[in-house]
Every structure is written in C-alpha cells, then in structure tokens.
Amino acid sequence: MIKVLKKIAFLYVIKQLIVTFIESLQYAKKGGLRKAYHWFFVRNCVSIFGNGARYSSKKISNLTLQIRDDGFMELNKLSEKTVKNLVDYFLASQQQKYDDLKSFFDKHRVENYVRSEEVDVCLNNELCNSILKELNILPVVSEFLGLSEKEISIFAKIDALFKINGERNLRHGYDDALEFHRDIDSYRFVKAFSYLVDIEKGSGEHEVCIRSHKSLPLKLRLIKRYKYSTLKENLPHFELKSIFGKAGYSWIEDTTSFHRGTIPKMGDRLMLSLSFNDKKTADFMYDAGYYPLSKFKSNISI
C-alpha cells in the first residue's frame, strides 16, 4: 500500500513538472528566457526541497533559532503612531474618500469580495523606514536568508479581509489565499506580518501549522491548496496556531509552512505584509512590486 501511495505521489510530481514547464514556456515566448528558467527552477525546487534559506545561511544564532525550528516567531509591535499612519495611507490610496476604516469596510462588504485590492507601501519611503526600524527586523531577515541587505528585495502591501453579508464572490477566480497552502515566491524568502486592527477569533485571523516547513511527506510538497483534514491526517506533527493580537502585533514566518487567512465572521481585518526575497531569483520572477531593500536602509540604525 505504501509503495502504491509513493508511486501516486511521484506521478503528481511529474504532473507538476509538466505544468510549471508549460507556464515557463509562456514567459519564454514573450522573450523572458531567464524568467522562464527561474520560474521553473524556483517553483519546483522550493516546493519539493523547501525554502533555500534553510540550506544557504552561513550563520545561525538565537536570533533566528525559533523561526528555523517553528517557522514562526514574534517580532516587536508597531507603535500606535505607525499603525495610524499605515491606516491613513491605506485609506488615502483608495479611489473614493473615506473618513475612517469603518466607512471603508461598510462600503466594500456589500460587494461580497472577501479580500480587498492591495496597496503598495514601498511607494512611501518614510513609512517603510518606520516599519523596518520599529520591527528591528533586518538582522533577523539577513541572518535567516544568509544574505546582505544589498542582496535582498522587499515587497510590502496592505490589504483587508471583509466580513461579507451575502454569497462570496471571487476576484479573477482567486481563492484569496483562504485555503491552506505554502508560498513559493523565490529561492530564499521570509515574510513578516502586522495587524493594523485588533484581531480576535472570527476577525479573519491568520493561521499557521507550526513546524510544517520541514519533514513533509512527498504528497504534501506539491503546489496546491490543501484541506484542514488532509493536513491533520498527514502532517507528522500537526499543530495549528491561530494568531490573535491587538493592532500593531507583528510576527515573522517561513511561509513554506502551511498557512492561510480565514474568512471573517465577526469583524474585518486590515494587515500589513512584508516579503523579503533573494534578489537573484526575485528580480527575474517579478516585473513590479519588488524593490531593493537597500533603498530603505539609509535612515535605519540597526
């Protein structure tokens, strides 16, 4: 029976290789040969063998020990001032004027899309500098990735999850990352998150399976969405952590761990997401949204 299951899992790996190869050909046809190569390499290498940061870091200390072991680690909180500035920036970036978050949430929930469009925070240098300084995240990121700041790209966004009133709509067929999945964004990467409103149970809390970034059976390494029951039955050590916290609560996560957002039932969510990626692969894989981390380094003391 075990041999049959292993054979089936192997066939699914072959299917993934074929699918990602076809995806890569679409980039190659548009003249992006390097993008095609990096897309195929990263999607398959990271999904099957794990985050490249696990194998690449030359220095390991207590600074990154918890995230390496658990895939999750708390960070410093963002100050009330920075949280307010981020909320104001998000609202000011909308096409329509809103006096406060409540009016924004109430306006959009009737559309029955769970997730909002994202707002690029990297376009505001002052805000990005405040975030990086308050979280004191750069030493952790650099050690975890095994890279200097000059070798790292950053992507920063704010988006919302709405407590909708009717039947859920999907934007462009996207599931809003509300099923369990593993991110495969570049060869080496790590993400950080900050709640910008208070999050209690039912408010769209983020969930992560602790230590699910390592020792995975082959059938759980494929690029797809997974059900709660599938993970509970097949993960060697199933430990689901639901993350709650006041506005400003922040953490860093190896998102090759299984994770998901949840559909709000009691309240709405607004969250800041930061992605730190190795420039060597991210620069080829993405056309926009990623910026050199060194762009925000000059005003930050570590």
ZIDARA-V38858 format. One record per pair of residues at least 24 apart in sequence whose C-alpha atoms are under 10 Angstrom apart, sorted by the first residue. I is the first residue (numbers start at 1). J is the second residue. If there is no record, write none. Layout:
[[I & J] [I & J]]
//
This chain:
[[5 & 218] [5 & 219] [6 & 217] [6 & 218] [6 & 219] [8 & 219] [9 & 217] [9 & 218] [9 & 219] [9 & 220] [9 & 221] [9 & 222] [10 & 218] [10 & 219] [12 & 218] [12 & 219] [12 & 222] [12 & 223] [13 & 44] [13 & 47] [13 & 48] [13 & 218] [13 & 219] [13 & 221] [13 & 222] [13 & 223] [15 & 222] [16 & 43] [16 & 44] [16 & 222] [16 & 223] [16 & 224] [17 & 41] [17 & 43] [17 & 44] [20 & 44] [20 & 223] [27 & 285] [32 & 284] [32 & 285] [33 & 284] [34 & 281] [34 & 284] [34 & 285] [35 & 281] [35 & 282] [35 & 283] [35 & 284] [35 & 285] [35 & 286] [35 & 287] [36 & 284] [36 & 285] [37 & 281] [37 & 284] [37 & 285] [38 & 186] [38 & 187] [38 & 280] [38 & 281] [38 & 282] [38 & 283] [38 & 284] [38 & 285] [39 & 184] [39 & 185] [39 & 186] [39 & 187] [39 & 281] [39 & 282] [39 & 284] [39 & 285] [39 & 286] [40 & 285] [41 & 186] [41 & 187] [41 & 281] [42 & 184] [42 & 185] [42 & 186] [42 & 187] [42 & 188] [42 & 281] [42 & 282] [42 & 285] [43 & 183] [43 & 184] [43 & 185] [43 & 186] [43 & 187] [43 & 222] [43 & 223] [44 & 184] [44 & 187] [44 & 221] [44 & 222] [44 & 223] [45 & 184] [45 & 186] [45 & 187] [46 & 182] [46 & 183] [46 & 184] [46 & 185] [46 & 186] [46 & 187] [46 & 188] [46 & 221] [46 & 222] [46 & 223] [46 & 256] [47 & 182] [47 & 183] [47 & 184] [47 & 187] [47 & 218] [47 & 220] [47 & 221] [47 & 222] [47 & 223] [47 & 224] [47 & 256] [48 & 216] [48 & 217] [48 & 218] [48 & 219] [48 & 220] [48 & 221] [48 & 222] [48 & 223] [49 & 213] [49 & 214] [49 & 215] [49 & 216] [49 & 218] [49 & 221] [50 & 182] [50 & 184] [50 & 187] [50 & 188] [50 & 213] [50 & 214] [50 & 215] [50 & 216] [50 & 221] [50 & 256] [50 & 257] [51 & 145] [51 & 183] [51 & 184] [51 & 185] [51 & 186] [51 & 187] [51 & 188] [51 & 189] [51 & 190] [51 & 213] [51 & 214] [51 & 254] [51 & 255] [51 & 256] [51 & 257] [52 & 145] [52 & 146] [52 & 186] [52 & 187] [52 & 188] [52 & 189] [52 & 278] [53 & 143] [53 & 144] [53 & 145] [53 & 146] [53 & 147] [53 & 187] [53 & 188] [53 & 189] [53 & 190] [53 & 254] [53 & 277] [53 & 278] [54 & 144] [54 & 145] [54 & 146] [54 & 188] [54 & 189] [54 & 213] [54 & 214] [54 & 254] [55 & 145] [55 & 146] [55 & 188] [56 & 143] [56 & 144] [56 & 145] [56 & 146] [56 & 147] [56 & 187] [56 & 188] [57 & 142] [57 & 143] [57 & 144] [57 & 145] [57 & 146] [57 & 147] [57 & 188] [58 & 143] [58 & 144] [58 & 145] [58 & 146] [58 & 147] [59 & 142] [59 & 143] [59 & 144] [59 & 145] [59 & 146] [59 & 147] [60 & 143] [60 & 144] [60 & 146] [61 & 140] [61 & 143] [61 & 144] [62 & 140] [63 & 139] [63 & 140] [63 & 141] [63 & 143] [63 & 144] [64 & 139] [64 & 140] [64 & 141] [64 & 142] [64 & 143] [64 & 144] [64 & 145] [65 & 140] [65 & 144] [67 & 140] [67 & 144] [67 & 190] [67 & 210] [67 & 211] [67 & 251] [67 & 252] [67 & 253] [67 & 254] [68 & 144] [68 & 211] [68 & 213] [68 & 214] [68 & 253] [68 & 254] [69 & 210] [69 & 211] [69 & 212] [69 & 213] [69 & 214] [69 & 254] [70 & 209] [70 & 210] [70 & 211] [70 & 212] [70 & 213] [70 & 214] [70 & 253] [70 & 254] [70 & 257] [71 & 190] [71 & 208] [71 & 209] [71 & 210] [71 & 211] [71 & 212] [71 & 213] [71 & 214] [71 & 252] [71 & 253] [71 & 254] [71 & 255] [71 & 256] [71 & 257] [71 & 258] [72 & 191] [72 & 192] [72 & 208] [72 & 209] [72 & 210] [72 & 211] [72 & 241] [72 & 251] [72 & 252] [72 & 253] [72 & 254] [72 & 255] [72 & 257] [73 & 192] [73 & 250] [73 & 251] [73 & 252] [73 & 253] [73 & 254] [74 & 135] [74 & 192] [74 & 193] [74 & 249] [74 & 250] [74 & 251] [74 & 252] [74 & 253] [75 & 134] [75 & 135] [75 & 136] [75 & 137] [75 & 140] [75 & 192] [75 & 193] [75 & 194] [75 & 249] [75 & 250] [75 & 251] [75 & 252] [76 & 133] [76 & 134] [76 & 135] [76 & 136] [76 & 137] [76 & 194] [76 & 248] [76 & 249] [76 & 250] [76 & 251] [77 & 131] [77 & 134] [77 & 135] [77 & 136] [77 & 194] [77 & 195] [77 & 245] [77 & 246] [77 & 247] [77 & 248] [77 & 249] [77 & 250] [77 & 251] [78 & 130] [78 & 131] [78 & 132] [78 & 133] [78 & 134] [78 & 135] [78 & 194] [78 & 195] [78 & 196] [78 & 247] [78 & 248] [78 & 249] [78 & 250] [79 & 130] [79 & 131] [79 & 134] [79 & 135] [79 & 247] [79 & 248] [79 & 249] [80 & 196] [80 & 247] [80 & 248] [81 & 130] [81 & 248] [82 & 127] [82 & 128] [82 & 130] [82 & 131] [82 & 134] [82 & 196] [82 & 248] [83 & 127] [83 & 131] [83 & 194] [83 & 195] [83 & 196] [83 & 197] [83 & 247] [83 & 248] [83 & 249] [83 & 271] [83 & 272] [84 & 196] [84 & 197] [84 & 247] [84 & 248] [85 & 127] [85 & 130] [86 & 121] [86 & 124] [86 & 127] [86 & 128] [86 & 131] [86 & 158] [86 & 196] [86 & 271] [86 & 272] [87 & 158] [87 & 196] [87 & 197] [87 & 270] [87 & 271] [87 & 272] [89 & 119] [89 & 120] [89 & 121] [89 & 124] [89 & 127] [89 & 158] [90 & 118] [90 & 119] [90 & 120] [90 & 121] [90 & 157] [90 & 158] [90 & 159] [90 & 160] [90 & 270] [91 & 119] [93 & 118] [93 & 119] [93 & 120] [93 & 121] [94 & 118] [94 & 119] [101 & 197] [101 & 268] [101 & 270] [102 & 268] [104 & 160] [105 & 160] [105 & 161] [105 & 162] [105 & 163] [105 & 164] [105 & 267] [105 & 268] [105 & 269] [105 & 270] [106 & 162] [106 & 163] [106 & 164] [106 & 268] [108 & 162] [108 & 163] [108 & 164] [109 & 161] [109 & 162] [109 & 163] [109 & 164] [109 & 165] [109 & 166] [109 & 268] [110 & 162] [110 & 163] [110 & 164] [110 & 165] [110 & 166] [110 & 167] [111 & 162] [111 & 164] [111 & 165] [111 & 166] [111 & 167] [111 & 168] [111 & 169] [112 & 162] [112 & 163] [112 & 164] [112 & 165] [112 & 166] [112 & 167] [112 & 168] [112 & 169] [112 & 170] [112 & 171] [113 & 161] [113 & 162] [113 & 163] [113 & 164] [113 & 165] [113 & 166] [113 & 167] [113 & 168] [113 & 169] [113 & 170] [113 & 171] [113 & 176] [114 & 160] [114 & 161] [114 & 162] [114 & 163] [114 & 164] [114 & 168] [114 & 169] [114 & 170] [114 & 171] [114 & 175] [114 & 176] [114 & 178] [114 & 204] [114 & 262] [114 & 263] [114 & 264] [114 & 268] [115 & 159] [115 & 160] [115 & 161] [115 & 162] [115 & 163] [115 & 164] [115 & 169] [115 & 170] [115 & 171] [115 & 174] [115 & 175] [115 & 176] [115 & 177] [115 & 178] [115 & 261] [115 & 263] [115 & 269] [115 & 270] [116 & 158] [116 & 159] [116 & 160] [116 & 161] [116 & 162] [116 & 171] [116 & 176] [116 & 270] [117 & 157] [117 & 158] [117 & 159] [117 & 160] [117 & 161] [117 & 171] [118 & 156] [118 & 157] [118 & 158] [118 & 159] [118 & 160] [118 & 272] [118 & 273] [119 & 156] [119 & 157] [119 & 158] [119 & 159] [119 & 160] [119 & 272] [120 & 155] [120 & 156] [120 & 157] [120 & 158] [120 & 159] [120 & 272] [120 & 273] [120 & 289] [120 & 290] [121 & 155] [121 & 156] [121 & 157] [121 & 158] [121 & 272] [121 & 273] [121 & 274] [121 & 289] [122 & 154] [122 & 155] [122 & 156] [122 & 157] [122 & 274] [122 & 289] [122 & 290] [122 & 291] [122 & 293] [122 & 295] [122 & 296] [123 & 156] [123 & 157] [123 & 289] [123 & 291] [124 & 296] [125 & 295] [125 & 296] [125 & 297] [125 & 299] [126 & 296] [126 & 299] [127 & 296] [128 & 156] [128 & 274] [128 & 295] [128 & 296] [128 & 297] [129 & 295] [129 & 296] [129 & 297] [129 & 298] [129 & 299] [129 & 300] [130 & 296] [130 & 299] [130 & 300] [131 & 194] [131 & 272] [131 & 274] [132 & 274] [132 & 296] [132 & 297] [132 & 300] [132 & 301] [132 & 302] [133 & 296] [133 & 297] [133 & 299] [133 & 300] [133 & 301] [133 & 302] [134 & 300] [135 & 192] [135 & 194] [135 & 248] [135 & 250] [135 & 251] [135 & 252] [136 & 300] [136 & 301] [136 & 302] [137 & 192] [137 & 251] [137 & 252] [137 & 302] [138 & 276] [138 & 293] [138 & 297] [138 & 300] [138 & 301] [138 & 302] [139 & 302] [140 & 190] [140 & 252] [141 & 189] [141 & 190] [141 & 191] [141 & 192] [141 & 252] [141 & 275] [141 & 276] [141 & 277] [142 & 276] [144 & 188] [144 & 189] [144 & 190] [144 & 254] [145 & 187] [145 & 188] [145 & 189] [145 & 190] [145 & 276] [145 & 277] [145 & 278] [146 & 188] [146 & 278] [147 & 188] [147 & 277] [147 & 278] [147 & 279] [148 & 278] [148 & 293] [148 & 294] [149 & 276] [149 & 278] [149 & 279] [149 & 292] [149 & 293] [149 & 294] [149 & 295] [149 & 296] [149 & 297] [150 & 278] [150 & 279] [150 & 292] [150 & 293] [150 & 294] [150 & 295] [150 & 297] [151 & 277] [151 & 278] [151 & 279] [151 & 280] [151 & 292] [151 & 293] [151 & 294] [152 & 188] [152 & 189] [152 & 275] [152 & 276] [152 & 277] [152 & 278] [152 & 279] [152 & 280] [152 & 282] [152 & 283] [152 & 290] [152 & 291] [152 & 292] [152 & 293] [152 & 294] [153 & 189] [153 & 275] [153 & 276] [153 & 277] [153 & 278] [153 & 279] [153 & 280] [153 & 281] [153 & 282] [153 & 283] [153 & 289] [153 & 290] [153 & 291] [153 & 292] [153 & 293] [153 & 294] [153 & 295] [154 & 189] [154 & 191] [154 & 274] [154 & 275] [154 & 276] [154 & 277] [154 & 278] [154 & 279] [154 & 282] [154 & 289] [154 & 290] [154 & 291] [154 & 292] [154 & 293] [154 & 294] [154 & 295] [154 & 296] [155 & 191] [155 & 273] [155 & 274] [155 & 275] [155 & 276] [155 & 277] [155 & 288] [155 & 289] [155 & 290] [155 & 291] [155 & 292] [155 & 293] [156 & 191] [156 & 192] [156 & 193] [156 & 272] [156 & 273] [156 & 274] [156 & 275] [156 & 276] [156 & 289] [156 & 290] [156 & 291] [157 & 193] [157 & 271] [157 & 272] [157 & 273] [157 & 274] [157 & 275] [157 & 289] [158 & 193] [158 & 194] [158 & 195] [158 & 196] [158 & 270] [158 & 271] [158 & 272] [158 & 273] [158 & 274] [159 & 196] [159 & 269] [159 & 270] [159 & 271] [159 & 272] [159 & 273] [160 & 196] [160 & 204] [160 & 268] [160 & 269] [160 & 270] [160 & 271] [160 & 272] [161 & 203] [161 & 204] [161 & 205] [161 & 261] [161 & 262] [161 & 263] [161 & 264] [161 & 267] [161 & 268] [161 & 269] [161 & 270] [161 & 271] [162 & 203] [162 & 204] [162 & 263] [162 & 264] [162 & 265] [162 & 266] [162 & 267] [162 & 268] [162 & 269] [162 & 270] [163 & 202] [163 & 203] [163 & 204] [163 & 263] [163 & 264] [163 & 265] [163 & 266] [163 & 267] [163 & 268] [163 & 269] [164 & 263] [164 & 264] [164 & 265] [164 & 266] [164 & 267] [164 & 268] [165 & 265] [168 & 263] [175 & 225] [176 & 260] [176 & 261] [176 & 262] [176 & 263] [177 & 225] [177 & 259] [177 & 260] [177 & 261] [177 & 262] [178 & 204] [178 & 206] [178 & 207] [178 & 225] [178 & 259] [178 & 260] [178 & 261] [178 & 262] [178 & 263] [179 & 224] [179 & 225] [179 & 226] [179 & 227] [179 & 228] [179 & 258] [179 & 259] [179 & 260] [179 & 261] [179 & 262] [179 & 263] [180 & 207] [180 & 208] [180 & 209] [180 & 224] [180 & 225] [180 & 226] [180 & 227] [180 & 228] [180 & 230] [180 & 231] [180 & 257] [180 & 258] [180 & 259] [180 & 260] [180 & 261] [180 & 262] [181 & 208] [181 & 220] [181 & 221] [181 & 222] [181 & 223] [181 & 224] [181 & 225] [181 & 226] [181 & 227] [181 & 255] [181 & 256] [181 & 257] [181 & 258] [181 & 259] [181 & 260] [182 & 212] [182 & 213] [182 & 220] [182 & 221] [182 & 222] [182 & 223] [182 & 224] [182 & 225] [182 & 226] [182 & 254] [182 & 255] [182 & 256] [182 & 257] [182 & 258] [182 & 259] [182 & 260] [183 & 223] [183 & 254] [183 & 255] [183 & 256] [183 & 257] [183 & 258] [183 & 259] [184 & 223] [184 & 255] [184 & 256] [185 & 255] [185 & 256] [185 & 275] [185 & 276] [185 & 277] [185 & 278] [185 & 281] [185 & 282] [185 & 285] [185 & 286] [186 & 276] [186 & 277] [186 & 278] [186 & 279] [186 & 280] [186 & 281] [186 & 282] [186 & 283] [186 & 284] [186 & 285] [186 & 286] [187 & 277] [187 & 278] [187 & 279] [187 & 280] [187 & 281] [187 & 282] [188 & 254] [188 & 276] [188 & 277] [188 & 278] [188 & 279] [188 & 280] [188 & 281] [188 & 282] [189 & 253] [189 & 254] [189 & 255] [189 & 256] [189 & 275] [189 & 276] [189 & 277] [189 & 278] [189 & 279] [189 & 282] [190 & 252] [190 & 253] [190 & 254] [190 & 255] [190 & 256] [190 & 274] [190 & 275] [190 & 276] [190 & 277] [190 & 278] [191 & 251] [191 & 252] [191 & 253] [191 & 254] [191 & 255] [191 & 256] [191 & 273] [191 & 274] [191 & 275] [191 & 276] [191 & 277] [192 & 250] [192 & 251] [192 & 252] [192 & 253] [192 & 254] [192 & 255] [192 & 272] [192 & 273] [192 & 274] [192 & 275] [192 & 276] [193 & 248] [193 & 249] [193 & 250] [193 & 251] [193 & 252] [193 & 253] [193 & 271] [193 & 272] [193 & 273] [193 & 274] [193 & 275] [194 & 245] [194 & 246] [194 & 247] [194 & 248] [194 & 249] [194 & 250] [194 & 251] [194 & 252] [194 & 270] [194 & 271] [194 & 272] [194 & 273] [194 & 274] [195 & 243] [195 & 244] [195 & 245] [195 & 246] [195 & 247] [195 & 248] [195 & 249] [195 & 250] [195 & 251] [195 & 269] [195 & 270] [195 & 271] [195 & 272] [195 & 273] [196 & 245] [196 & 246] [196 & 247] [196 & 248] [196 & 249] [196 & 250] [196 & 269] [196 & 270] [196 & 271] [196 & 272] [197 & 245] [197 & 246] [197 & 247] [197 & 248] [197 & 249] [197 & 267] [197 & 268] [197 & 269] [197 & 270] [197 & 271] [198 & 244] [198 & 245] [198 & 246] [198 & 247] [198 & 248] [198 & 249] [198 & 267] [198 & 268] [198 & 269] [198 & 270] [199 & 243] [199 & 244] [199 & 245] [199 & 246] [199 & 247] [199 & 249] [199 & 266] [199 & 267] [199 & 268] [199 & 269] [199 & 270] [199 & 271] [200 & 242] [200 & 243] [200 & 244] [200 & 245] [200 & 246] [200 & 264] [200 & 266] [200 & 267] [200 & 268] [200 & 269] [201 & 242] [201 & 243] [201 & 244] [201 & 245] [201 & 262] [201 & 264] [201 & 265] [201 & 266] [201 & 267] [202 & 244] [202 & 262] [202 & 263] [202 & 264] [202 & 265] [202 & 266] [202 & 267] [202 & 268] [202 & 269] [203 & 244] [203 & 261] [203 & 262] [203 & 263] [203 & 264] [203 & 265] [203 & 266] [203 & 267] [203 & 268] [203 & 269] [203 & 270] [204 & 242] [204 & 243] [204 & 244] [204 & 260] [204 & 261] [204 & 262] [204 & 263] [204 & 264] [204 & 265] [204 & 266] [204 & 267] [204 & 268] [204 & 269] [204 & 270] [204 & 271] [205 & 242] [205 & 243] [205 & 244] [205 & 245] [205 & 260] [205 & 261] [205 & 262] [205 & 263] [205 & 264] [205 & 267] [205 & 268] [205 & 269] [205 & 271] [206 & 241] [206 & 242] [206 & 243] [206 & 244] [206 & 259] [206 & 260] [206 & 261] [206 & 262] [206 & 263] [206 & 269] [206 & 271] [207 & 240] [207 & 241] [207 & 242] [207 & 243] [207 & 244] [207 & 258] [207 & 259] [207 & 260] [207 & 261] [207 & 262] [208 & 239] [208 & 240] [208 & 241] [208 & 242] [208 & 243] [208 & 253] [208 & 254] [208 & 255] [208 & 257] [208 & 258] [208 & 259] [208 & 260] [208 & 261] [209 & 235] [209 & 237] [209 & 238] [209 & 239] [209 & 240] [209 & 241] [209 & 242] [209 & 255] [209 & 257] [209 & 258] [209 & 259] [209 & 260] [210 & 237] [210 & 238] [210 & 239] [210 & 240] [210 & 241] [210 & 253] [210 & 254] [210 & 257] [210 & 258] [210 & 259] [211 & 235] [211 & 236] [211 & 237] [211 & 238] [211 & 239] [211 & 240] [211 & 254] [211 & 256] [211 & 257] [211 & 258] [212 & 236] [212 & 237] [212 & 238] [212 & 239] [212 & 240] [212 & 254] [212 & 255] [212 & 256] [212 & 257] [212 & 258] [212 & 259] [213 & 254] [213 & 255] [213 & 256] [213 & 257] [213 & 258] [214 & 256] [214 & 257] [216 & 257] [220 & 258] [221 & 256] [225 & 258] [225 & 260] [226 & 258] [226 & 259] [231 & 258] [247 & 271] [248 & 272]]
//
